[in-house]
Amino acid sequence: METRIALIGIIVEDTGATGALNNLLHEYGEWVVGRMGIPYRSKGVCIISVVVDAPMQVISSLSGKLGMLRGVSVKTVYSKEGAPPHDR
C-alpha cells in the first residue's frame, strides 16, 4: 500500500473540541509519526502539528473529520508525489 507523508496543521479556537480531536488522533494513531502541541494562551488558541505517513484516503479522512469539529481549523500539506525518498 502506497503511503504519503503529510503535515496536518490544526488551530483550536474552541478548547471544548480537544476531547473529540484527541479521540480522532488516537483513532488514527497507527499512521501518526509525531505531534507537537503549543498552547498560545495570550491568544486563547492551541496550535497542533501532526505528521502522518499514510495512504491518501486515510490522510483525507482524518483531515476532513478534524475540519468538521466546531472551533477547529485544519490545513494539510502533502509530500511531493513520486519524489525519490532522498528528495522529500
C-alpha positions, 0 to 999 in steps of 0.5 A: 500500500502506497503511503504519503507523508503529510503535515496536518496543521490544526488551530483550536479556537474552541478548547471544548473540541480537544476531547473529540480531536484527541479521540480522532488522533488516537483513532488514527494513531497507527499512521501518526509519526509525531505531534507537537502541541503549543498552547498560545494562551495570550491568544486563547488558541492551541496550535497542533502539528501532526505528521502522518505517513499514510495512504491518501484516503486515510490522510483525507479522512482524518483531515476532513473529520478534524475540519468538521469539529466546531472551533477547529481549523485544519490545513494539510500539506502533502509530500511531493508525489513520486519524489525519490525518498532522498528528495522529500 
